[in-house]
Amino acid sequence: MFSRKKIQFNLSFLYKSFYKLNPTKLLSSFDRIKTLFFCILFSLLIDDSSASKLSNIRCPIEPSELAVEKFSTTYKDELIFFCCQECVDIFENTPELFIKSIEDVRPIDSSASRKSIAQKSKDFVWNFFFHLPGISIIIICGLFFFILKIKALKHNPVIRNWKTIVISLLLFDICYSNYKISRDEKLEHLEDEIHSTTFLEYGSPLIPAISKQPASLKKVYYRGNDERNPALFNGGNYRTAEFIIDLCNKSNEPINYDSLVDYKNVYLRVQILKSPNTSEHFWEHDKMQNIYATSSSKKFHWKKDKVIDAVYLNKTEEDKWSFMYPLEKFSIGESSKVIKGIIYLCEKRVSTSNEVVGGRFHYAFQFDLKLFSNQFDKTSDLWMGPLYRKRSLRIWEIPEQEWLSNEQIPINTQKKKVKDPILIGIDK
């Protein structure tokens, strides 16, 4: 406890300090700073309240689509927004199936909108000061030594050298901040090297483009070549691979709309076929061994982020590979089930020292399956989309239907193999 004499001494000390600093000017400056601070704070509070107009920013039925004010319904006294009237109707028929989906599409800062003005003000001040290098050390140490500056501790050598301690801690904080900045820059460089524009174009988590085809439990996609040159067959517009995506059970038996389904025994099956007369370089055994499927869309697979669900390709025939990914963990609901989620096809990337530095995302397989009475509803759908393109491949240079399309891309009939690495796009 502080004594009355001690409090009086501290008040006297503060008064003298303010007197020496010309309190009139100081208070005048302080008033201006205070006015500016509250103006900024007020504007932030207004912006915050306007930004949280919608309880969910994405549609719980179609998470790749933004929710709009026009389409909404009430569930348990809470207003839920959707992207279209069809999604509203689906939700109203079986709302219990989409409870988890609603939570997934809420804004991350939705809890902040429910805070009081006092709490928001406190958070703002804290975040404003403590993100600056060294400021936290100065404030915390200043308060600490001010409180501990009592007679009993005046002769303590640690307390007497408090300035040295503060300076040391400040230097440590600055060094640590510089280290953190350097580390973040390295991660940014690594992200750019591995992913190019993937996360810029498809967001985080990664969501592929929505399907433009009718709902189906089996689809075929054709992958085109990403090089263009008159020396190549058809100027470079030819097929390099074929993807067949569907559902099956553990015994590799296909699942259709009329199949009796156990949700614990549903797999996404993807078959990849090498197209004729394409470069063998991209299909070498070592390269195909580095291809895996996962539900994780984190940026640094294997290096920073663990991948515990990796499913690798199996070579089933000559020029044919496949994988089966279990979908049980994506199921939502009790008697009726919704199975929805995204699976990514990635490639392990290695450094010059043969160290795995991350996983490059190439494709995404999305599914939205509704299981009623052990059968999939006719609206159940699955599709795929690309997530990566080379820096040399500009969007306007190669149309979508020549890159990855459900429409057939011409097969390369030129049997004479092109060996020029630049023409076929081999990255040494």
C-alpha positions in Angstrom: 0.0 0.0 0.0 1.2 3.6 -0.7 1.4 5.9 2.2 -0.1 9.4 2.1 3.4 11.0 2.2 4.4 8.9 -0.8 1.3 10.0 -2.8 1.9 13.6 -1.9 5.5 13.3 -3.0 4.5 11.8 -6.3 1.8 14.5 -7.0 4.4 17.2 -6.1 6.9 15.6 -8.5 4.3 15.4 -11.3 3.3 19.1 -10.8 6.9 20.3 -10.9 7.5 18.2 -14.0 4.5 19.7 -15.8 5.5 23.2 -14.7 8.9 22.8 -16.2 7.4 21.6 -19.5 5.2 24.7 -19.8 1.8 23.2 -18.9 -0.2 25.8 -20.9 1.3 24.7 -24.2 1.3 21.1 -23.2 -2.3 21.1 -22.4 -3.2 23.0 -25.6 -1.3 20.4 -27.7 -2.9 17.6 -25.6 -6.4 19.0 -26.3 -5.7 19.0 -30.1 -4.4 15.4 -30.0 -7.3 14.3 -27.9 -9.8 15.9 -30.3 -8.1 14.2 -33.3 -8.1 10.9 -31.5 -11.8 10.9 -30.7 -12.7 12.0 -34.3 -10.7 9.0 -35.7 -12.3 6.7 -33.1 -15.8 7.9 -33.9 -15.3 7.5 -37.6 -14.0 3.9 -37.1 -17.0 3.1 -34.9 -19.3 4.4 -37.7 -17.5 2.4 -40.3 -17.6 -0.7 -38.1 -21.3 -0.5 -37.6 -22.1 0.0 -41.3 -19.8 -2.9 -42.3 -21.6 -5.4 -40.2 -25.0 -4.8 -41.8 -25.2 -8.4 -43.0 -24.9 -11.2 -40.4 -23.2 -13.4 -43.1 -21.2 -12.1 -46.0 -21.4 -15.3 -48.1 -24.3 -17.5 -48.9 -24.5 -20.6 -46.6 -25.8 -22.7 -49.5 -23.2 -21.5 -52.1 -20.2 -20.2 -50.1 -18.4 -19.1 -53.3 -21.2 -16.5 -53.8 -21.7 -13.3 -51.9 -24.9 -12.9 -49.8 -27.2 -10.0 -50.8 -29.9 -8.1 -48.8 -32.6 -8.9 -51.4 -32.7 -12.6 -50.5 -33.1 -13.5 -46.8 -35.1 -15.5 -44.3 -35.5 -15.8 -40.6 -34.3 -18.8 -38.6 -34.5 -18.8 -34.8 -35.1 -15.0 -34.7 -32.0 -14.4 -36.7 -31.9 -13.0 -40.3 -29.9 -15.1 -42.7 -28.9 -13.8 -46.2 -28.5 -15.7 -49.4 -27.2 -15.2 -53.0 -30.5 -16.1 -54.7 -34.1 -17.2 -54.1 -33.3 -20.8 -55.0 -30.9 -21.0 -52.0 -33.5 -19.4 -49.8 -36.0 -22.2 -50.8 -33.4 -24.9 -50.2 -32.6 -23.6 -46.7 -36.2 -23.2 -45.7 -36.9 -26.8 -46.6 -34.1 -28.3 -44.4 -32.6 -25.5 -42.3 -31.0 -27.8 -39.8 -28.6 -29.1 -42.5 -27.0 -25.8 -42.9 -26.4 -24.6 -39.3 -22.6 -25.3 -39.6 -22.5 -23.6 -43.0 -24.0 -20.4 -41.5 -21.3 -20.3 -38.9 -18.6 -20.9 -41.6 -19.7 -17.9 -43.7 -20.1 -15.3 -40.9 -17.6 -12.5 -41.0 -14.5 -13.1 -38.9 -15.0 -9.8 -37.0 -18.8 -10.4 -36.4 -18.1 -10.7 -32.7 -16.4 -7.2 -32.7 -19.7 -5.6 -33.9 -21.4 -6.7 -30.7 -18.8 -5.0 -28.4 -19.6 -1.9 -26.4 -18.2 1.5 -27.4 -15.9 1.4 -24.3 -14.5 -2.0 -25.3 -14.1 -0.9 -28.9 -12.2 2.3 -27.7 -10.0 0.2 -25.5 -9.2 -2.2 -28.4 -8.5 0.6 -30.7 -6.0 2.3 -28.3 -4.3 -1.0 -27.6 -3.9 -2.0 -31.2 -2.8 1.5 -32.2 0.1 1.7 -29.8 1.2 -1.9 -29.4 1.8 -2.7 -33.1 4.7 -0.3 -33.1 8.2 -1.7 -32.4 9.4 -0.8 -29.0 6.3 1.0 -27.8 5.0 -1.9 -25.7 8.4 -2.2 -24.0 8.5 1.5 -23.1 4.9 1.6 -21.8 5.1 -1.6 -19.8 8.5 -0.9 -18.3 7.5 2.7 -17.6 4.5 1.7 -15.6 6.4 -1.1 -13.9 9.2 1.0 -12.6 6.8 3.9 -11.6 4.9 1.5 -9.4 8.0 -0.1 -7.9 9.7 3.2 -7.2 9.2 3.1 -3.4 11.8 3.6 -0.6 12.1 -0.1 0.1 13.4 -0.7 -3.4 15.4 2.5 -4.0 18.7 0.9 -3.0 18.1 -2.2 -5.1 20.8 -2.3 -7.8 18.3 -3.7 -10.3 15.9 -0.8 -9.8 18.7 1.8 -9.7 19.7 0.6 -13.2 16.2 0.6 -14.6 17.2 2.9 -17.5 19.7 0.3 -18.7 17.1 -2.4 -18.4 14.6 -0.4 -20.4 17.1 0.4 -23.1 18.2 -3.2 -23.3 14.6 -4.4 -23.6 13.9 -1.7 -26.2 16.9 -2.9 -28.3 15.7 -6.5 -27.9 12.2 -5.5 -29.1 13.6 -3.6 -32.1 15.8 -6.5 -33.0 12.9 -9.0 -32.7 10.7 -6.7 -34.8 13.4 -6.6 -37.5 13.7 -10.4 -37.4 9.9 -10.8 -37.7 9.8 -8.4 -40.6 12.7 -10.3 -42.3 10.9 -13.6 -41.7 7.6 -12.3 -43.1 9.4 -11.0 -46.2 10.9 -14.4 -46.8 7.5 -16.1 -46.4 6.0 -13.6 -48.9 8.8 -14.4 -51.4 8.3 -18.1 -50.9 4.5 -17.7 -51.3 5.1 -15.8 -54.6 7.5 -18.5 -55.8 5.2 -21.4 -55.0 1.8 -20.1 -55.7 2.2 -17.2 -58.1 -1.3 -15.5 -58.1 -3.3 -18.4 -56.7 -4.3 -16.8 -53.4 -4.8 -13.4 -55.0 -7.3 -14.8 -57.6 -9.1 -17.4 -55.6 -9.0 -16.1 -52.0 -8.2 -17.8 -48.7 -9.5 -20.4 -48.3 -9.2 -21.2 -52.0 -12.6 -21.5 -53.7 -12.8 -22.5 -57.4 -15.2 -21.0 -59.9 -18.8 -22.2 -59.6 -19.9 -24.9 -62.0 -21.6 -23.7 -65.2 -22.8 -27.2 -66.1 -26.1 -29.0 -65.0 -25.9 -30.9 -61.7 -24.3 -34.3 -62.1 -22.4 -36.9 -60.1 -20.0 -37.6 -62.9 -18.2 -35.0 -65.1 -15.3 -35.0 -67.6 -12.9 -32.2 -68.0 -10.2 -31.6 -70.6 -6.9 -29.8 -69.8 -5.3 -27.8 -72.6 -1.7 -26.9 -73.3 -0.4 -23.6 -71.9 2.1 -22.9 -74.6 1.4 -21.1 -77.8 3.7 -21.2 -80.9 3.2 -21.8 -84.6 5.8 -24.7 -84.4 3.4 -26.6 -82.1 0.4 -28.7 -83.2 -2.6 -26.4 -83.8 -0.5 -23.5 -82.6 -0.3 -25.1 -79.1 -4.1 -25.5 -78.6 -4.2 -29.2 -77.9 -5.2 -31.6 -75.1 -2.7 -32.6 -72.5 -4.9 -34.5 -70.0 -8.4 -35.7 -69.3 -10.0 -35.6 -65.8 -13.0 -37.9 -64.9 -14.5 -37.0 -61.6 -17.3 -39.0 -59.9 -18.3 -40.7 -56.6 -17.7 -44.3 -55.6 -17.6 -46.5 -52.5 -14.6 -48.1 -50.9 -14.9 -51.1 -53.3 -14.5 -48.6 -56.2 -18.1 -49.1 -57.3 -19.7 -46.0 -58.8 -22.4 -44.1 -56.9 -25.3 -42.5 -58.9 -28.5 -40.7 -58.0 -30.4 -44.0 -57.7 -27.7 -45.7 -55.6 -28.4 -46.6 -51.9 -25.7 -44.7 -50.1 -24.0 -45.0 -46.7 -22.5 -41.6 -46.0 -19.6 -43.2 -44.2 -18.7 -45.0 -47.5 -18.6 -42.2 -50.0 -15.4 -41.3 -51.9 -14.5 -38.7 -54.4 -12.8 -40.5 -57.3 -10.6 -38.6 -59.7 -9.1 -40.3 -62.7 -6.3 -38.6 -64.7 -5.5 -39.7 -68.3 -2.5 -38.6 -70.2 -3.4 -37.4 -73.7 -1.6 -38.8 -76.8 1.6 -37.1 -78.0 2.1 -34.8 -75.0 5.6 -34.3 -73.5 6.7 -37.2 -71.2 8.6 -34.7 -69.1 5.5 -33.7 -67.1 4.5 -37.3 -66.5 7.7 -38.8 -65.2 7.4 -41.2 -62.2 9.2 -38.8 -59.8 6.9 -36.0 -60.7 3.7 -38.0 -60.4 4.8 -39.2 -56.9 4.8 -35.6 -55.7 1.1 -35.2 -56.6 -1.4 -35.5 -53.7 -4.9 -34.6 -52.7 -5.8 -32.8 -49.5 -8.5 -30.7 -47.9 -6.0 -28.2 -46.5 -5.7 -24.9 -48.4 -2.9 -23.5 -46.2 -0.1 -21.8 -48.0 3.0 -23.7 -46.8 2.3 -27.4 -46.9 5.0 -29.6 -45.3 7.3 -26.7 -44.4 5.0 -24.8 -41.9 1.6 -26.4 -42.2 1.1 -30.1 -41.6 -0.8 -32.2 -44.1 -2.3 -35.1 -42.3 -4.8 -36.2 -44.9 -2.7 -36.5 -48.0 -3.9 -39.0 -50.6 -1.4 -39.8 -53.4 -2.0 -40.9 -57.0 -2.0 -44.5 -58.0 -1.0 -45.6 -61.4 -3.9 -47.9 -62.5 -3.0 -48.3 -66.2 -0.5 -47.1 -68.7 -0.9 -43.3 -68.9 -3.7 -43.4 -66.3 -3.6 -42.4 -62.6 -6.4 -42.0 -59.9 -7.1 -41.3 -56.3 -10.0 -41.8 -54.0 -10.7 -39.3 -51.1 -13.1 -40.2 -48.3 -15.9 -37.7 -47.8 -17.3 -38.8 -44.4 -15.7 -35.8 -42.5 -17.5 -33.3 -44.7 -21.0 -34.6 -43.7 -23.4 -32.3 -41.8 -26.8 -33.3 -40.3 -28.5 -36.2 -38.6 -31.1 -38.2 -40.5 -30.6 -36.2 -43.6 -27.1 -35.3 -44.6 -25.3 -32.5 -46.6 -21.8 -33.5 -47.8 -20.1 -30.4 -49.0 -16.5 -29.2 -49.2 -13.4 -28.8 -51.4 -10.5 -31.1 -52.1 -7.3 -29.8 -53.7 -4.9 -31.4 -56.0 -1.4 -30.2 -55.1 2.2 -30.8 -56.1 5.1 -30.9 -53.7 7.7 -28.2 -54.6 11.3 -28.8 -53.7 14.3 -26.4 -53.3 17.7 -26.8 -55.0 18.8 -28.7 -51.9 15.9 -31.1 -52.4 14.0 -29.8 -49.4 10.2 -29.7 -49.7 9.3 -26.0 -49.4 5.5 -26.2 -50.0 2.7 -27.5 -52.0 1.5 -25.8 -55.2 -2.2 -25.9 -55.8 -3.2 -26.9 -59.3 -6.9 -27.9 -59.1 -9.8 -27.9 -56.8 -12.7 -30.4 -56.7 -15.8 -29.0 -55.1 -18.9 -31.0 -54.1 -22.4 -30.1 -52.8 -24.2 -33.4 -52.0 -27.6 -33.7 -50.4 -28.5 -37.1 -49.0 -32.1 -37.9 -48.2 -33.4 -41.4 -47.4 -30.0 -42.8 -48.3 -30.1 -41.4 -51.8 -28.5 -38.3 -53.3 -30.9 -35.6 -54.3 -31.0 -34.7 -58.1 -29.6 -31.2 -57.2 -26.4 -32.8 -55.8 -23.4 -31.7 -57.8 -19.6 -31.9 -58.1 -17.2 -30.0 -60.3 -13.6 -28.9 -60.6 -11.7 -25.7 -61.5 -8.1 -24.6 -61.9 -6.1 -22.7 -59.2 -2.8 -22.1 -60.9 -1.5 -20.6 -64.1 2.1 -19.8 -65.1 3.3 -16.2 -65.0 3.7 -16.4 -68.8 0.1 -17.4 -69.2 -2.0 -14.3 -69.2 -5.7 -14.7 -68.8 -6.6 -12.9 -72.0 -4.1 -14.9 -74.1 -5.7 -18.3 -73.6 -9.5 -18.5 -73.4 -11.0 -20.5 -70.6 -12.4 -23.2 -73.0 -8.8 -23.8 -74.2 -7.4 -24.3 -70.6 -9.8 -26.5 -68.6 -13.1 -27.2 -70.1 -15.9 -29.7 -70.2 -15.9 -29.3 -74.0 -13.4 -31.4 -75.9 -10.0 -29.9 -76.7 -8.3 -31.2 -79.9 -6.0 -34.2 -79.5 -2.4 -33.7 -80.7 -2.1 -35.9 -83.8 1.4 -34.8 -84.6 3.4 -37.9 -83.8 6.8 -36.2 -84.3 7.8 -35.2 -80.7 8.9 -31.6 -80.0 12.1 -31.7 -78.1 12.7 -27.9 -77.8 12.3 -27.3 -74.0 11.3 -23.7 -74.5 8.5 -24.7 -76.9 7.0 -27.3 -74.6 7.5 -25.1 -71.5 10.0 -27.2 -69.5 11.1 -25.3 -66.5 14.7 -26.4 -65.8 
